[in-house]
Structures are given as structure tokens and as C-alpha cells.
């Protein structure tokens, strides 16, 4: 049976559909707060629980010249404003053990990036904060390979674990989602999320940066809801063509509400069918 995890005033893993959404990286305080307010309003209109996500630093970049974000101190200051001024729980990546304590002082959810999901010291440090830990499955791992990762968190006394699928490497510069991985990882006893926007990323596909196929975000999201995920993770931007990071695989802000409305309707229909 899936664990139910309390976050702010809602739970993930209780049968509801939780959304994790926001820009790939913090570009400015103004832009971050604007996106957060829009997403909050959409979520309230549809009565969907929402966690706001944005990275204060994107350490895994294709090129040395790629934009990484404002950094730990400034980034956490902006995320704290999202919590205080917009009223949303917040999530961001942690990349080093030294970041964990200051990040935990602000964040509701600590995220372990996919490429770092087997970094024991980082995973254990995040677990020891007692915060919810969202672990992205590495693009190089099978679903069942996440069991030892989960055990590292639980051994530290923390059972507040979310698992996120973000595609698996499929040849060069490509990812594919094996939808069998969603129920397989859910059976490990943690709420299961699909990161639909990173799953359509083309890693390093543009030479000095990654490409993406955002036209497949909606189909993957619908398929994930049909499979029965606990949450969907998606990166959004007011103008993806001008985004400083992951624009090609980000959902335009203007397309968020219609998609969320569709996903909620599908989720509610499937829940009703189970109750018949």
C-alpha cells in the first residue's frame, strides 16, 4: 500500500492528483512570483493541490556557459517569498551536502536530482532533515534499482519519500518513458510522480544545450493519469522561447490551465469508475 505523505495542507498518496510545477530555474524574483501566482490561481480554480518548484542552481548543465540560477542564498530568499507572499509549499534541488541544511530551513520538499540519486551522503543528509524527499530516478536505472535508494532514506529515520520518473536513456540524446516503471516503483511503497517535461527532453540535443519536444507533454500527462500516478511534475514558463534553461521542454504558461482542467476531469472519471 502506498504511503500517504502530508505536505502543507494536503497529502500526496491519498488518491488525489498533486501537481508540482514552476519554472526550471529562478530567473528573477519578479518572474518567479508572477508564475507562482498564476499557477496558484489555476490550482485554486480547479481545486488541485500544488507544490511550486524552481531551482536556485542547476548544477547539471550541458555547457559551462549555461545559465545556472541565482545561487543558494538568493534563490532560497526568493522561494521563501513564494511561500510567504503566494502561499504555496516549495520544492528545489539540492546538489551538495552543504546545501541541505539551509535549503531545509526554507523548502517543504528537498529534491534529489536524477544524476545524483545514488549519491549516498547527499541522500542521507536530505533524509536526516525530516523533510519530504523527492528522489528522481536516474536515467540510467531500472525501476527496481530505486529500492536501495529508498532504504538509504528510511535507514536515516525518514519515511517521507516521493519517487519521480523522468524517462530513461534511449540511445543518444533521447529519453523514453516506460510506463511499466510507474506501477513498479509505486509498489515500492512511495507516492509516484511522472516528470512529464523532463521526459520529453533531448539531453544535449542542441550541442551546447538540451533540446525538447514539448508537443508530447500533454499526451504523456494524460497517459500517466490513466496509469494512476499520485502526481505530475511539469516545468512551465511564460515564454519558453526566451527561457534561460529548458525552454524547449517547458510548457507555456497559457497552456497550463486547459491541460490541468483536462487532467483533473480524467482523474475524476477514473476514480469514479473504480468506485462503481
NUKE-530734 format. One line per field, with one value per atom (N, C-alpha, C): x, y, z negated; atom name. Coordinates in steps of 0.001 Angstrom, whole numbers, padded with zeros to 6 digits, m for minus. Example, Ala and Ser with C-alpha at 12.3 -4.5 7.8 and 13.67 -1.06 7.14 Angstrom:
BEGIN
u = (013190,012300,013200,012850,013670,012900)
v = (m005690,m004500,m003300,m002250,m001060,000030)
w = (m007800,m007800,m007800,m007080,m007140,m007870)
atom = (N,CA,C,N,CA,C)
This chain:
BEGIN
u = (000854,000000,000888,000476,001236,001190,002305,002340,001633,000981,000350,001233,001628,002577,001935,001980,001419,002398,001884,002658,001749,002155,001313,m000069,m001115,m002475,m003112,m002297,m002818,m001866,m002245,m001401,m001194,m000076,000172,000182,m000479,m000586,m001925,m002869,m004187,m005264,m004841,m005803,m006059,m005580,m005737,m004609,m004770,m003742,m003021,m001758,m000953,m000109,m000016,000790,002040,003159,004422,004806,004816,005001,005690,006387,007091,008183,008932,009996,011176,011915,013096,014039,014300,015269,014747,015149,014781,015540,014811,015443,015482,014417,014339,013245,013262,012212,010862,010816,009554,008930,009746,009215,008770,009531,009193,007885,007715,006487,005291,005494,004399,003907,004841,004457,003786,004332,003761,002322,002067,000703,m000261,000187,m000673,m000991,000025,m000191,m001088,m000879,m001739,m003192,m003432,m004803,m005428,m004653,m005170,m005521,m004619,m004824,m006048,m006210,m007372,m008665,m008643,m009840,m010276,m009300,m009602,m009597,m009284,m009203,m008211,m007015,m005941,m004787,m004242,m003092,m001857,m001078,000060,001286,002426,003739,004480,005001,005740,007188,007722,009113,009898,011130,012076,013455,014449,015804,016569,017243,018112,019460,019775,021011,020803,021179,021141,022581,023042,024447,024759,023771,023972,023622,024608,024406,025232,024716,025443,026744,026675,027814,028203,029478,029967,029301,028900,028302,026795,026178,024730,024331,023183,022670,022334,022758,022547,021556,021309,020398,021085,020343,020892,021776,021799,022590,021768,022407,021717,021052,021806,021270,020166,020434,019444,018246,018509,017420,016481,017039,016193,015406,015995,015284,014039,014168,013032,011995,012436,011490,010769,011452,010793,009692,009901,008874,007675,007934,006824,005953,006598,005844,005047,005695,005079,004057,004371,003526,002485,002803,001885,001145,001782,001121,001207,002299,002472,003654,003557,004741,005737,007032,008058,009025,009541,010480,011636,012843,014001,015016,015969,017028,018108,018693,019929,021004,022202,023265,024450,024605,025725,025223,025940,025558,025514,026439,026494,025247,024514,023312,022096,022140,020939,020336,021149,020617,019972,020637,019967,018750,018806,017653,016469,016738,015672,015005,015704,015115,014021,013996,013017,012073,012628,011864,010949,009826,008927,009330,009915,010349,011761,012668,014032,014079,014561,014609,016031,016181,017464,017446,018321,018319,018613,018143,018273,019723,020625,022023,022684,022048,022631,021877,020945,020074,020820,022041,022814,023937,023940,024961,024547,025093,024631,024677,025779,025902,024818,024537,023520,022131,021822,020510,020287,021291,021160,021028,021806,021721,020326,019774,018415,017414,017577,016657,016698,017880,018040,017372,016996,016291,014851,014324,012928,011969,012485,011647,011227,010178,009816,010967,011350,012438,011864,011977,011553,012787,012841,014011,013663,014384,014199,015022,014378,015088,016081,017318,018325,017926,018317,018017,018697,019589,020408,019958,018848,018416,017132,017004,015740,014841,013534,012633,012978,013273,013561,014887,015742,017002,016788,015563,015278,015062,014888,014677,015843,017095,018202,018273,017848,017840,016819,015655,014621,015128,015840,016336,017329,018086,019011,018242,017124,016318,015668,015094,014413,015387,016599,017601,017968,017761,018036,016836,015795,014633,013567,013591,012635,011865,010552,009711,008899,009265,008515,009195,008939,009658,008688,009020,008319,009308,008848,009683,009177,010101,009730,010446,009661,010182,010377,011491,011743,012325,011988,012456,013773,014048,015284,016028,017350,018152,017828,017603,017202,018031,019225,020140,020751,021297,021944,020920,021060,020257,018756,018336,016914,016518,015279,014707,013385,013004,011698,011111,009798,009126,008570,009038,008463,007377,006123,005042,004893,005569,005593,006317,007228,008014,007151,006028,005204,004562,003837,003326,004434,005520,006620,007213,007454,008023,006981,005742,004678,004573,004846,004799,005923,006885,007946,007455,006214,005597,005694,005971,006085,005142,004632,003871,004711,004049,004729,004342,005352,005161,005816,005209,005876,006252,007514,008016,007819,006717,006373,007240,007766,008545,009988,010621,011968,011945,010820,010710,010694,010369,010380,011626,012574,013842,014698,015520,016522,017880,018439,019651,020817,021343,022456,022099,020798,020349,020629,020995,021320,022806,023599,025045,025526,025290,025719,024586,023411,022282,021325,020381,019422,018265,017708,016506,015295,014184,012982,011843,010826,009650,008398,008124,007031,005668,005578,004295,003830,004740,004365,004066,004122,003839,002418,001444,000045,m000248,000188,m000072,000541,001767,002396,001657,001227,000493,m000816,m001547,m002800,m002555,m001509,m001196,m000839,m000089,000309,m000899,m001839,m003056,m003837,m003884,m004591,m003935,m002611,m001901,m002190,m002313,m002652,m001557,m000880,000171,m000443,000374,m000062,000171,001068,001360,002009,001970,002626,003554,004744,005772,005911,005809,005983,006588,007497,008122,007375,007093,006324,007071,006792,007443,006500,006497,005625,005942,007219,007648,008821,008533,009613,010714,010379,011401,012469,012117,013063,013598,013222,013660,015174,015763,017215,017654,016698,017021,015806,016009,014979,013748,013910,012779,012119,012910,012301,011405,011597,010733,009872,009651,008776,007409,006384,005017,004737,004218,003859,002797,002940,002024,000573,000350,m001019,m001677,m000892,m001454,m001693,m001294,m001373,m002815,m003630,m004994,m005812,m005818,m006586,m006113,m004793,m004280,m004660,m004488,m004842,m006327,m007159,m008597,m008893,m008226,m008403,m007903,m006765,m006183,m007051,m007598,m008471,m009720,m010307,m011506,m011215,m010079,m009702,m009482,m008788,m008521,m009817,m010745,m012004,m012851,m012838,m013578,m013059,m011743,m011146,m011437,m011426,m011755,m013207,m014075,m015488,m015664,m014899,m015020,m014563,m013555,m013067,m014100,m014899,m015885,m017166,m017357,m018582,m018583)
v = (m001191,000000,001238,002237,003468,004262,004874,005761,007067,007652,008963,009979,011019,011986,013359,013953,015282,016345,017287,018433,019650,020612,021807,021364,021754,021430,020329,019529,018417,017228,016107,014916,014399,013758,013051,011561,010780,009361,008944,009901,009601,009451,009349,009203,010470,011598,012855,013003,013944,014221,015497,015376,016516,017018,018322,018936,019560,019357,020006,020805,022125,022932,024241,024741,026011,026067,027140,027270,026358,025999,025153,025778,027057,027737,029133,029653,031018,031989,032766,033754,035130,035457,036707,036546,037393,037330,037663,038692,039130,038038,037424,036383,035164,034805,033636,033852,035008,035307,035403,035933,036042,034654,033750,032390,031693,031873,031230,031682,032961,033464,032907,032843,032292,030831,030049,028632,028434,029252,029166,029407,030422,030752,029629,029036,027912,026736,026433,025296,025520,026751,027053,026933,027404,027331,025883,024987,023583,022727,023344,022626,021467,021784,020804,021205,020289,020613,020876,021885,022331,022562,022078,022383,023205,024360,025193,024744,024564,024162,025175,025390,026189,025936,025840,025555,026838,026887,028034,027873,026623,026349,025103,025159,023980,023544,022663,022258,021368,020621,019723,020455,021106,021855,021240,021338,020813,021572,022902,023767,024592,024933,025790,027157,027602,028932,028934,027767,027710,028418,029066,029762,028756,029027,028097,028582,029878,030385,031364,031932,032967,032439,031123,030552,030282,029630,029138,030254,031241,032252,033079,033642,034478,033644,032435,031580,031197,030827,030466,031670,032843,034064,034255,033996,034142,033056,031839,030765,031006,031609,031964,032996,033887,034865,034183,033148,032396,031795,031230,030659,031732,032829,033856,034700,035079,036017,035337,034144,033434,032323,031781,030779,029364,029060,027711,027008,025686,024932,024921,024824,024956,023773,023515,022409,022931,022448,022758,021634,021594,020578,020927,019901,020060,019228,019782,019111,018682,019310,019007,018939,018167,018028,019386,020284,021594,022438,022137,022905,022449,021238,020608,021380,021746,022422,023773,024670,025934,025737,024770,024512,024004,023119,022553,023593,024684,025749,026494,026360,027069,026105,025064,024191,023241,022918,021889,020514,020489,019248,019433,018539,018523,017529,017981,017110,016650,015339,014766,014616,015316,015225,013808,013505,012149,011671,012528,012099,011901,012373,012255,011281,010536,009702,008580,008264,007222,007797,009122,009759,009615,008622,008234,009376,010097,011167,012224,012575,013589,013075,011860,011279,011171,010711,010547,011903,012885,014222,014808,014648,015138,014407,013107,012314,012742,013058,013393,014703,015531,016777,016504,015337,015034,015607,016354,016923,015832,016129,015250,015253,014065,013935,013374,014161,013702,013238,011963,011401,011103,011738,011450,010222,009300,008092,008454,007984,008235,007676,008374,007932,006611,006197,005004,003837,003988,002958,002279,001012,000303,000697,000545,000942,000290,m001012,m001726,m001318,m000630,m000148,000984,001491,002556,002013,000704,000140,000436,000229,000572,002056,002900,004345,004664,004064,004237,003773,002663,002116,003051,003815,004794,005867,006310,007337,006772,005606,005009,004668,004272,003957,005191,006369,007629,008077,007249,007554,008382,008424,009246,008366,008377,007588,008490,009765,010737,010856,009880,009727,009761,010547,010552,010090,009280,008856,009520,009974,010630,009988,009569,009056,010220,010222,011300,010764,009490,008903,008176,007289,006520,006743,006755,006995,005956,006439,005578,005976,005428,005856,007195,007861,009151,010291,011223,012457,012206,011125,010822,010111,010311,009653,009019,007970,007365,006990,007087,006677,005274,004359,003026,003078,003085,003278,002116,001012,m000066,000381,001347,001779,002454,003046,003783,002850,001803,000880,000094,m000186,m000919,m000116,001167,001983,002309,002440,002684,001515,000312,m000880,m000899,000015,000116,000838,001318,001891,003388,004091,005552,006163,007361,008064,008213,008093,008052,009248,009923,011112,010884,011421,011451,012889,013095,014385,014412,014997,014922,015830,016916,017831,017378,016841,016313,015018,014333,013103,013373,014605,014944,015750,015828,016498,015665,016347,015695,016114,015339,015763,016062,017272,017666,017710,017706,017562,018748,019892,021063,021409,020428,020619,021208,022496,023153,023261,022757,022735,021635,021341,020281,020803,019915,020232,019640,019607,019046,018997,018214,018051,018305,019584,019919,019491,019180,018746,017412,016712,015430,015531,016752,016904,016450,016964,016633,015142,014486,013051,012232,012569,011834,012070,013305,013614,012845,012802,012053,010568,010037,008612,008307,009209,008990,008985,009907,009928,008638,008157,006907,005728,005724,004652,004710,005940,006081,006654,007705,008332,009165,009470,010330,011799,012068,013451,013600,014818,015180,016354,016271,017305,017938,019263,019910,021297,021605,022915,023818,025039,025984,027315,028056,029357,030252,031530,032472,032523,032402,032433,031468,030176,029183,029506,030204,030551,031474,032203,033120,032580,031356,030786,030619,030841,030721,029282,028378,026970,026110,025054,024047,024610,025654,026194,025198,024412,023503,022429,022115,021105,021697,023016,023664,023930,023859,024118,025614,026221,027646,027880,028948,029241,029312,029834,029976,028631,027553,026231,025421,025959,025194,024930,025957,025788,024821,024935,023959,022526,022324,020974,020468,021290,020856,020533,021315,021052,019673,019370,018073,016924,017133,016084,015834,016894,016719,015936,016266,015558,014078,013767,012378,011659,012308,011705,011424,012369,012173,011084,011023,009963,008586,008440,007135,006761,007740,007463,006993,007627,007226,005802,005443,004090,003036,003380,002436,002218,003258,003179,002477,002277,001622,000145)
w = (000000,000000,000000,000787,000875,m000425,m000760,m001913,m001577,m002549,m002392,m003101,m002400,m002944,m003011,m004182,m004391,m003907,m003106,m002640,m002766,m003571,m003793,m004252,m003517,m003932,m003087,m002417,m001629,m001751,m001159,m001191,000227,000451,001692,001366,002204,001956,001379,001327,000755,001820,003082,004166,004938,004436,005162,006183,007091,008091,007692,007293,006858,008023,008148,009199,008597,009272,008933,010168,010059,011260,010952,011971,011862,012915,012959,013962,013645,014674,014478,013453,013620,012775,012430,011297,010925,011824,012593,013469,012814,012078,011323,010292,009281,008274,008888,009721,010308,011172,012032,012922,012130,011110,010304,009561,008950,008214,009153,010351,011320,011728,012023,012400,011228,010030,008844,008612,008755,008541,009591,010841,011892,011626,011288,011021,009801,008767,007581,007953,008771,009153,009976,010887,011675,010763,009842,008944,008058,007578,006743,007547,008775,009622,009823,009937,010196,008935,007794,006522,006613,007106,007223,006305,005521,004672,005516,005109,005911,005049,005518,004960,006006,005608,006555,006588,007808,007938,008769,008374,009149,008560,009405,008934,008667,007508,007223,007918,008292,009029,009856,011124,011985,012214,011353,011400,012595,013066,014201,015490,016062,017297,018416,019647,020797,021018,020906,021205,019985,019897,018812,018848,020040,020180,019934,019698,019488,018199,018213,017032,015950,014722,013618,012585,012491,011485,010560,009593,008720,007600,007395,006315,005076,004117,002922,002109,001673,000765,001412,002578,003257,003683,004171,004618,003494,002348,001209,000708,000799,000397,001268,002570,003480,003227,002977,002685,001362,000405,m000854,m000607,000338,000694,001351,002163,002760,001666,000633,m000488,m001224,m001537,m002368,m001617,m000380,000358,001241,001728,002629,001897,000850,000034,000561,001263,001801,001133,000905,000498,001649,001329,002364,002367,003559,003813,004632,004338,005163,005028,005962,005949,004938,004353,003579,004265,004348,005096,004240,003071,002191,000754,m000058,m001462,m002148,m001801,m002443,m002170,m001110,m000781,m001583,m002106,m002640,m003817,m004813,m005998,m005661,m004932,m004600,m003710,m002805,m001945,m002755,m003712,m004537,m005415,m005696,m006503,m005755,m004427,m003597,m002879,m002299,m001413,m002175,m001538,m002052,m001528,m000341,000286,000812,000399,000926,002080,003211,004384,004670,004854,005262,006778,007495,008955,009443,010652,011191,011220,011671,011781,010421,009349,008012,007119,007676,006840,006125,006547,005869,005018,004838,004005,002541,001883,000549,m000460,m000532,m001522,m001332,m000078,000205,m000160,000229,m000061,m001571,m002287,m003739,m004426,m003995,m004599,m004397,m003211,m002962,m003841,m003974,m004795,m006254,m006752,m008164,m008551,m007585,m007901,m008332,m007994,m008286,m007264,m006302,m005248,m004260,m003489,m002386,m001382,m000911,000059,001359,002417,003741,004497,004812,005484,006932,007828,009243,009624,010299,010737,011834,011679,012694,014047,015110,016466,016798,015922,016139,015268,014540,013601,014031,013640,013770,012601,012729,011638,010306,010329,009087,008446,009215,008651,007652,007555,006591,005183,005041,003714,002759,003175,002268,001939,002867,002607,001522,001631,000616,m000747,m000759,m002023,m002695,m001915,m002495,m003264,m002692,m003344,m004600,m004479,m005629,m006751,m006400,m007422,m008229,m007638,m008340,m009177,m009223,m010047,m009369,m008044,m007298,m006321,m006437,m005537,m004611,m004564,m003743,m002372,m001520,m000256,000914,001922,003197,004262,005193,006319,007594,008417,009669,010842,011817,013092,014042,014767,015729,017029,017325,018564,018386,019315,019292,020603,020554,021754,022826,024044,025152,026367,026441,027489,027148,028157,027940,027947,026982,026941,026940,026292,026295,025011,024617,023450,023855,023147,023365,022011,021877,020648,020839,020020,019963,018896,019302,018341,017369,017635,016638,015378,015523,014367,013304,013697,012739,011709,012112,011092,010397,011099,010471,009317,009524,008453,007388,007798,006819,005848,006344,005488,004448,004577,003578,002316,002359,001157,001020,002131,002096,003127,002863,003896,005166,006307,007600,008457,008997,009821,011177,012231,013531,013861,014140,014610,016120,016551,017967,018829,018260,019094,019289,018244,018457,019264,019259,020041,021538,021945,023367,023732,022800,023053,024001,024792,025638,025086,024133,023420,024370,024267,025127,026597,026892,028273,029163,028580,029390,029317,028944,028903,027605,027396,026164,025148,025479,024555,024960,024098,024382,025217,026021,026768,026072,026764,026171,027164,026824,027686,026850,026611,025699,026235,027535,028078,027491,026807,026208,024708,024147,022718,022396,023120,022833,023005,024093,024207,023069,022673,021575,020260,020035,018803,018741,019859,019886,019635,020260,020083,018631,017985,016600,015672,015901,015093,015292,016536,016814,016108,016034,015329,013830,013297,011882,011015,011493,010685,009568,008572,007474,007782,008724,009048,010410,010904,012157,011908,012462,012344,013720,013777,015078,014920,015808,015810,016771,016318,017121,017181,018238,018431,019206,018880,019583,021070,021417,022817,022977,023203,023262,024264,025339,026334,025751,024684,024047,022725,022362,021087,021063,019901,019759,019555,019360,019124,019477,020215,020523,021216,021996,022736,023680,024457,025425,024815,023535,022915,021793,021838,020864,021473,020632,021069,020989,022058,021984,020915,020165,019070,019543,020729,021246,021523,021615,021887,020622,019479,018234,017813,017732,017220,018068,019408,020200,019985,019878,019664,018286,017257,015905,015796,016475,016438,017038,018138,018798,017914,017287,016442,015210,014643,013482,013861,015017,015467,015683,016275,016494,015173,014255,012948,012199,012219,011510,012163,013491,014187,013793,013760,013424,011969,011074,009669,009534,010303,010261,010766,011803,012350,011340,010549,009543,008433,008200,007113,007522,008821,009313,008938)
atom = (N,CA,C,N,CA,C,N,CA,C,N,CA,C,N,CA,C,N,CA,C,N,CA,C,N,CA,C,N,CA,C,N,CA,C,N,CA,C,N,CA,C,N,CA,C,N,CA,C,N,CA,C,N,CA,C,N,CA,C,N,CA,C,N,CA,C,N,CA,C,N,CA,C,N,CA,C,N,CA,C,N,CA,C,N,CA,C,N,CA,C,N,CA,C,N,CA,C,N,CA,C,N,CA,C,N,CA,C,N,CA,C,N,CA,C,N,CA,C,N,CA,C,N,CA,C,N,CA,C,N,CA,C,N,CA,C,N,CA,C,N,CA,C,N,CA,C,N,CA,C,N,CA,C,N,CA,C,N,CA,C,N,CA,C,N,CA,C,N,CA,C,N,CA,C,N,CA,C,N,CA,C,N,CA,C,N,CA,C,N,CA,C,N,CA,C,N,CA,C,N,CA,C,N,CA,C,N,CA,C,N,CA,C,N,CA,C,N,CA,C,N,CA,C,N,CA,C,N,CA,C,N,CA,C,N,CA,C,N,CA,C,N,CA,C,N,CA,C,N,CA,C,N,CA,C,N,CA,C,N,CA,C,N,CA,C,N,CA,C,N,CA,C,N,CA,C,N,CA,C,N,CA,C,N,CA,C,N,CA,C,N,CA,C,N,CA,C,N,CA,C,N,CA,C,N,CA,C,N,CA,C,N,CA,C,N,CA,C,N,CA,C,N,CA,C,N,CA,C,N,CA,C,N,CA,C,N,CA,C,N,CA,C,N,CA,C,N,CA,C,N,CA,C,N,CA,C,N,CA,C,N,CA,C,N,CA,C,N,CA,C,N,CA,C,N,CA,C,N,CA,C,N,CA,C,N,CA,C,N,CA,C,N,CA,C,N,CA,C,N,CA,C,N,CA,C,N,CA,C,N,CA,C,N,CA,C,N,CA,C,N,CA,C,N,CA,C,N,CA,C,N,CA,C,N,CA,C,N,CA,C,N,CA,C,N,CA,C,N,CA,C,N,CA,C,N,CA,C,N,CA,C,N,CA,C,N,CA,C,N,CA,C,N,CA,C,N,CA,C,N,CA,C,N,CA,C,N,CA,C,N,CA,C,N,CA,C,N,CA,C,N,CA,C,N,CA,C,N,CA,C,N,CA,C,N,CA,C,N,CA,C,N,CA,C,N,CA,C,N,CA,C,N,CA,C,N,CA,C,N,CA,C,N,CA,C,N,CA,C,N,CA,C,N,CA,C,N,CA,C,N,CA,C,N,CA,C,N,CA,C,N,CA,C,N,CA,C,N,CA,C,N,CA,C,N,CA,C,N,CA,C,N,CA,C,N,CA,C,N,CA,C,N,CA,C,N,CA,C,N,CA,C,N,CA,C,N,CA,C,N,CA,C,N,CA,C,N,CA,C,N,CA,C,N,CA,C,N,CA,C,N,CA,C,N,CA,C,N,CA,C,N,CA,C,N,CA,C,N,CA,C,N,CA,C,N,CA,C,N,CA,C,N,CA,C,N,CA,C,N,CA,C,N,CA,C,N,CA,C,N,CA,C,N,CA,C,N,CA,C,N,CA,C,N,CA,C,N,CA,C,N,CA,C,N,CA,C,N,CA,C,N,CA,C,N,CA,C,N,CA,C,N,CA,C,N,CA,C,N,CA,C,N,CA,C,N,CA,C,N,CA,C,N,CA,C,N,CA,C,N,CA,C,N,CA,C,N,CA,C,N,CA,C,N,CA,C,N,CA,C,N,CA,C,N,CA,C,N,CA,C,N,CA,C,N,CA,C,N,CA,C,N,CA,C,N,CA,C,N,CA,C,N,CA,C,N,CA,C,N,CA,C,N,CA,C,N,CA,C,N,CA,C,N,CA,C,N,CA,C,N,CA,C,N,CA,C,N,CA,C,N,CA,C,N,CA,C,N,CA,C,N,CA,C,N,CA,C,N,CA,C,N,CA,C,N,CA,C,N,CA,C,N,CA,C,N,CA,C,N,CA,C,N,CA,C,N,CA,C,N,CA,C,N,CA,C,N,CA,C,N,CA,C,N,CA,C,N,CA,C,N,CA,C,N,CA,C,N,CA,C,N,CA,C,N,CA,C,N,CA,C,N,CA,C,N,CA,C,N,CA,C,N,CA,C,N,CA,C,N,CA,C,N,CA,C)
